[in-house]
Amino acid sequence: MGFSVENIDEDVPLAGYAKKALEREKPTWPMLTVLRDACNSCVRTHYMVTNACQGCYARPCMMNCPKKAIHIVHHAHIDATKCINCGLCMNNCPYHAIIKIPVPCEESCPVNAISKDENGYEKIDYDKCIFCGNCMRECPFAAMMDKSQLVDVIARIMETDPEKKKKVVALYAPAIASQFKAVPGQIEAALKLLGFDRVWEVSVGADICAENEAREFEERMARGDKMMTTSCCSAYVRAVQIHVPDLKDCVSKTRSPMHYTAEIAKKADPDCITVFIGPCLAKRREGFDDELVDYVLSVEEINAFLAAKEIDVSKMTVEKENAIPTASGRNFAKTGGVLEAVKLRLKDKSILRETKINGLNKTGMKTLSMYGNINAGKLPQPENCPNLIEVMSCEGGCIAGPCVITDYKKAEVQLAQYVKSGAADK
C-alpha cells in the first residue's frame, strides 16, 4: 500500500492503513523499504578456511596477508579481529581452500550503500544509493522492497468527485512490450481496460531523446569535448552525480524518454495525471524529481493489476496507437540500442568512437571512474579513446531491470518482434 514497513504500528488495523493510502496526495519518501521479518540478518561478509586446506609449507595465504591475520596450526586460521577482507588469502591459495561468504544485497550494491545496523539488519544509505535495484534482485528472501504506488494510481482512476477527477494517462516504456506476449496495440487496449484514459508509448520520447543526443554529440565534438555519455538511464546519472563527479560534465544534457513522453501527454492535456510504467526502480526515483511525472509503476505492479481484473493482454483486440515510433526508438530497451539510435541520426558518422558499459556492478563503477579521470586530466587520454559512451545500469538493458516478470532471453525475442513493427528509421 506504499508505506515503509520498518516502523509499522501493529496496533493500527490494516483497514486504517488502506484508508491512509487512499487519502494520500502523493507517494512518500523513501521509496525503498526493508522488511526486517524477511531479512535473514546474514553474517557479515568474511573469508573462511574450509577443510580443503592442506596446511602447506609454502604458506601463500599467510605470506600474502598484509595484516598478519593468518596463522597455521595444522591448517590455516583467520583472525577476524585483524582481517580486512581484502581477499588476498583466497586469491593465493593453491587449493582454493579459502572461500568468501558474502551478504547478497551488500555484495550486489555497486556503491556500498547497504550495511548492517546495530541489530544486524540491513539498512540503506540514501545519500549513496543510485536506485539500481540490485539489492531487490539479489536478496533471496525478498527483504528489500520498493514501495508501491499502485493504490495511489487506482485511487486516481476511481475518483468520483467531479472537482477532483482528472484524466489518468499511461506512459509505457519499450521494455514493457518485451514482458507480455502481445503486439503493439494490445498493450494500449489492456491499459485502457484497466481504466487509463489515454496511453502513450515512451518510445516516442526515445525518438526525441536520440535526436537531441545526436545533435548534442556533434556540437560537443565540434567544440573539442573529450567525450559524452548517454543520459536515459537515471541510475547511471545519479551514480555520476554522487560517486564520479569528474564525469559530470560529460553526461548528456538531454532529458530521458520518460520526460519527453510526459511532456507530450501534458501538452495534449495539461491537467492530466501521468503514470509511467517501466521495469526499473531508478525511474521511480526520477519520477520524484520530474515535475511532469505524477506516478511510476513497475511492470510487476501493472501485471498484478491486470491479473486482478482478469485481463489477458495477448487476447486483447489491437487498438490503434497514438503515434508509431521508430524501430530504433523501440530498441532503447536493450543494451546498445541507445548508441545505435544516436548513430543513425548523426550527420557525420566518422566522428564517432563508441563503446558501452553493460551493467553498473562494481567493475562498471571502476570503468566509470577511469573515464572520469581521463576527462579530468588525471589520466592521459588513450589514442582512439571512446567519445560516445552508452551506460546501462542493468546488464542487458531495461529488459533485464529489477522489476521484470519475464526471463531475459524470452524478453529479448519479444522485444525483437516489437522493434520490427516500428516505423522505418530515415
N, C-alpha and C positions, 0 to 999 in steps of 0.2 A: 504493500500500500504506500510505499515511498517514504518510510520512516527509517531512521537509524536504529539498529537493534541492540547497540551496545548498552544502552541505559533504559531499556523498555520498563515502564512501570507495570508490573504484573497485576496490580490492583485495578487497573483500568481495563474494562472488558473490551473484547475485540470490536464490538459494535461501536464503542467510543472512539477507537482509532479510525474506523471506517467513516464515521461522521466527520472527524477532523480532516481526513483525506479528501472527502468530497467538498469540504468548505475551503480547502487550501487554494490560495490565489495563484501560487507559483511553486515550482519544485524547491526543495530545501537543500542547503549545503550541510555537510559534504555529500558528494554523490556516490561514495563508496561506503560500505559498512561491513564490519567483521562480526560474524555470528560466533560468539565465544563457545556456545554449546557444541558447535561443529568443529571449531579449531582444536586440533589434536595436541596442542602445546608440545610440538615436536622438540626433541632435544636440540640443543644448539648445534650448528654446523661444526663438525670437527673431523679429525682424521683418526682412524682406528687401525690397530695392528691385528690382522687375522691370524688364524693358526697355520697359514701357509708360510709364515716367517720361518726361515732356516737358521737364524742367528749366525749368519755368515761372517767369516773373518774379515772381509773387506769393509764391513760396516758402512756401506754407502749412505744409508739413511742417517746414521749418526754423524758421519763426516761432513755431510752437506747441510746439516741443520744449523741455521745461523744463530739460534738461541740456546744451543746445547740442551735441547729439551728431550733428547732421546738417550737412553742408556740400554745396555744389553745384559740381561740375565737369562741365559738360555735362549730367549728371543727378545725382540725389541719392545721397549715400553716407552710411551709418550707421556711426558709430564704436562698435564693440562694447564698448570699454572704458568708454564713458560712458553707453551706452544702459541704461535701467532697465526696458525692456519695458512701458512704460505704454500704448502703442498710439495715442497722440495723432497721430502722423505718419500712420498708416493711416487714422484717422478723418477727418483733414482733407485728405487727398489728393483733388483733384477728378477725377483719372484712375483712381483705385483701383489705383495702380501699386505700392503697398506692401502686402505680404501678411504674415500671421502664419504661421510654421512651428511647429506645435505638437508636443508629445510626447503622444500619445493618452491614455496612462494618467494622466499628470500633469494634463492638461487636464480629464479627466473627474472627477478627485477633488475633491469639494466642500469638503474641509477641508485641502487642501495637505499630505496625509500621505505623499506619494510624491515622492522626489527622487533624484538620481543620487549614487552613491558616488564614491570617488576614481578608480575604473576606468571610470566612465561607465555602470555598470549601475544599474537602478532598485532602490531599497530602500524599505521601508515603515516608517513611524514608528508603532508600535502604540500610542503614547500619544496620537496624534491620530486614528488610523483609527477609522471608525464601522462598518466592515464592510458598506458598501452594495453592494460588488461591482462598482462601475462600472469599476474598473481591469480586472477579468477580462473584462467585457463589451466594453470598447473596445480592448484590446490586439490588434492584427491578427496577432500571432504567438503568441497564447495563452501568453505567458510568465508571466503572473500566474495562479496556480492555487490552488484551495483543497485542503487535504489531506483525502483521502478517509477515511471511517470505514466503508466497505463491508466490508473484510476483517474488521474488528472485529465487525461485526454478523453476518456469515456464520459466523464462528468461534463466536459465541454460539448461533446456530441449530443448528449441527452438533455442539455439545458432547455428548459421550457419557458423561462421568463423572457418575454419579448424584448425587454430592455437590455438583457444580458446576452441574448442569443446572437452568436456570430457564426459565420461560415467557418468550418474546420477543414483545412486543406492539407492533404498528404503530399509529402515530397519524398519519393523513394529512391534510394541510391542504386546505381547499377549492380552493385553486389547483391542486392535483394533479388534481382531477377535470376541469379545463379542458385538461389536457395529453394526455388519451387519449380516443379515440372510444369512450366507454363510458358506461353508465348506472350510477347508484348500485347497488351490489350486485356488479357485475362487478369493480370495483377490490378490494373485500373478498375476493372469490373468488381473484383473481390473487395477492394478497399472502399469502393462506393457502397457496396452492400453492407459493409461494416458501419456506414454512416458518414463517411467523409464526403463533403460536398463537391470537392474537386481534387484531381490527382495530377501532380506534375512529376515527370521523370527527371531526376537530378543529372542525368547525362546531358540534358540541355545546358545546365550550368557548367558541366565539364567542357563542353564545346567553347563556351565563353572563356573559361579558365585557360584552356590550351591556346586560344587566340592571343589572350593577354600575355601569357608567359612567353610565347614565341616572339612577340613584339618587344617585350621587356628584355629578353635574352639578347636580341640583336642590338638593342640600344646599349646594354651593358658592355657587350664585346666591343662596340664601336668606341666607347669612352675608355676602354682599357682595363675593365674589371678582370680579375683573375678567374672567377667562377661564379656560377649562380646555381642555387638548388631549387627544386620544386617546393611548393608550399601547400599542397592539398591535404597532406597528412598532418593533422593537428597535433598528434602525439610527437611527431618529429619537430614541429615548430616549437612546441613547449620545451622539448629536450634541448634545443639550441638556446632558447631564451634563458633557461636556468643553468644548464650544465656546460654548454660550449659557446660562451659569449663571443669568442673570436670569429665565429661563423655567422653572427647575427646579420651583418650587412650583406651576406651572400644569399640569404633567403629571399625568394621572390616576393615582391610586394603584392602580387596578385592574390585575391581572396579565394576561398575554396569553392568548389562546385555547389556545396550546400548553400553558401551565402548567396551566390548568383541566382540560384533557383528560387530561394526565398524572396529575393528582390523581384523576380518576375511575378511570383504569386502575389506579393504586396502591391505591385503596380496594377495587377488585374483587379484586386480587391483590397484596398488599403486597410480595411477593418478586419480582415480575416485572421484566423489563428493558424499559424503554420506548424506542422508536425513533421519533422524529418524522421525517416525510418532507415536505419542502417545496421551494420554488423559490428559496430565499433563503440568502445567506451569513450575514446578521446573526442568523438563528435558530440557526445553528451556534455563533455566539459566545454567544448567550443560553443555549444548552444547557450550555455550560461552567459557567454561574453558577446554573443551576436544579437543585436537589437532586433533583427528581422526573424529570428527563430524562437518560437514560443516553447516548443516541447521537442524532445528527442526520444524516440522509441527504438529499442533493439529489435532485430528480427525474431528473437525469442519471444518478446512481448507480443509482437503482431501475430506470430504463429499461435500463441495461446489465445489471443482474441479471436482468430479465425476458427480455432478448434471449439471455443466456447459457443460460437454462433453456427457451428457445423457447416462451415464453408470450405469447399474443396476448390482451391484455386485452379487446378488443372481441368475442372469441369465447367468453368465459367464461360459464358459467351464472350467472344472477343469484342471489346469496346474500342471505338476509335480513340486514338491517342491525341492529346492536346497538340503535341509537336513531336516530330520524329528526329531524334538527334543523330549525329554521325556514328559510324561504326567505331571510329577511334575514341569518340566521347564515351561510348558504352564500355570500351575496353580499359577505362581508367581503373576498373576494379581489380586488375591483375598487375603484378609486378612487371614493369617495363611498358605498361600501357600509357602512362603519362608521358614518358620520354618519346614514345612513338607518335603520340598525338601532337606534341610540340614540334617534333622533327618534320612532320608532314606539313606544318604551317610556316616553316622557315622559308624566307625568300632565297637565302644562300645557305645551303646545307653544308658547304665546305668548311664553314667556320666552326662546325660542331665537333666536339670531342666528348663523347657521352660515357657515363657509367651509372651504375645504380647500387644502392645499398639495400639489400633484400632482407630486412628484418633488423630491428633495433634491439639486439641482445647485447651482452657486454662487449663482444667483439665489434659489433656495429657501432657502439658508442666510441670505442677506441679509434675506429676509422674516421668517425666524425671529428674527433679531437685532432687527428692528423691533418685533415683538411683545414680545420680551424687554425692550426699552427702554420700551415702553408699560407693561408690568407693573411695572417697577422705578420708574416715575415719571420716567424720563429724557426721555420724550416725552409730550406731552399725549394723553389718551385721546380719539380722534375720536368724534363722535356716530355712533351705530349701529356702533361697533367690534364685530367678531365676539366672541362669548363662548364658542363651542364650535368648535374648530379640529381638523379631521382632517388628519393628516400621514402621507403615504406616501413612503417613500424612493424607490421605483421609480415612474416616470411610468406611469400606467395601473393601478398597484396590484400586488399579488402575482403576478398572471398575467403580468406583464412582468418578473419577477425575473431576476437574473443567471444563474440555472441552469436556465431553462426550455428545453424542447425543441420547443415549438410556437409558430408565428407568432402575434403578439398578436391579430390580427383573428380568426383561427380559434379561438384560445383564448377570446376574448370570446363568440363564438357558442356554443361548447361549454359555457361557464360559464352562459350564459343558460338553456340546457336543464336543466342540473344544478340551478340555483336554482328553476326551476319545479316540480321534483319534491320540493321541501322542504315541510315542514308549514306550514300557514297561520299567519301572524302574528296574534295576538289584537288 
